[in-house]
Amino acid sequence: MRDFDEQTITQAVLTSFENTPDPRLRQILTSLTRHIHDFVRDIEPSFAEWRDCVDFLTRTGQICDEKRQEFILLSDTLGISMLVDAINHRMPEGTTETTVLGPFFVVGAPALPLGADISDGMSGEPLYVEGKVVSASGIPLAGATIDVWQSDGEGFYDVQMPERDNMALRAQFSADADGRFHFWSVRPSFYPIPYDGTVGDMLKATSRHPNRPAHIHFMIRHDGYEPLVTHLFDAESLYLDNDTVFGVKDSLIVPFEHKSSGTAPDGKAMDGSWHALNYAFGLKPAAGSVAASVASALAPAAA
């Protein structure tokens, strides 16, 4: 293995992986090698450009800690996260489309009773959220677990506020016997992703903005079904057509209906401006589950 040129070096590296015991790892490394070598031959980087590339990746890793994952942010802004999501979530009819998890999910959000207010003093006009969790065929999924998290009316998440010592605008609920849930929150705003690091450098260098349209995150789970990770986007928000992480899907754009006063669905009297949101979430049966077997049996026969 010696005396390689810009063409023969690729096959030499591929050959070096031939004895990899794990076939999936061998497939990944050989494909990665082919694509990266073709990329290098295509752009023909100078040594200075390659050093800049290595430096960019090094700095990206150095920014990462338990509260920030710059590599995920880079994956998001390059569209890779949504591509991986699309490949892994080919959803059948009757199910809710997925989108990216995002960088602000926190494990261990407080479990609250239905109807609770999750805002805890965060800014924004009141928002009443109600929803239903069902199977693809419309069967209510009693006891489904619903994690929610969002920004406030100024575009900030609780984890971006070092002065806060408790969680806000995030919670976990359990659906009732009819698969329904409801809670109070505030209407979120569009916001920029963190752009003071390498991802921000990339966005600035390419004249891209860092903004995401206003949305609420949902992670919904029920035994026998695949976990659903998705957003609901405010139909009136800016940046729906140019989300910096490419996460918007038409089926997830919904009205956050404006109300000037009146009585909320839970009977609460409102004497000022508020908003209402209602959505039904459909879950996909997990492979090999009873729910998947039933769904397959009920599916129409192929023509």
Buried (B, 14 or more C-beta within 10 A) or exposed (E): EEEEEEEEBBEEBBEEBEEBEEEEEBEEBBEEBBEEBEEBEEEEEEEEEEEEEEEBEEEBEEBBEEEEBBBBBBBBBBEEBBEEBBEEBEBEEBBBBBBBBBBBBEEEBEEBEBBBBBBBEBBBBBBBBBBBBBBBBEEBBBEBBBBBBBBBBEBBBBBBEEEBEEBBBBBBBBBBEEBBBBBBBBBBBBBBBBBEBBBBBBBEEEEBBBBBBBBBBBBBBBEBBBBBBBBBBBEBBEBBEEBBBBBBBEEBBBEBEEBEEEEBEEEBEBEEEBBBBBBBBBBBBBEEBEBBEBBEEEEEEEE
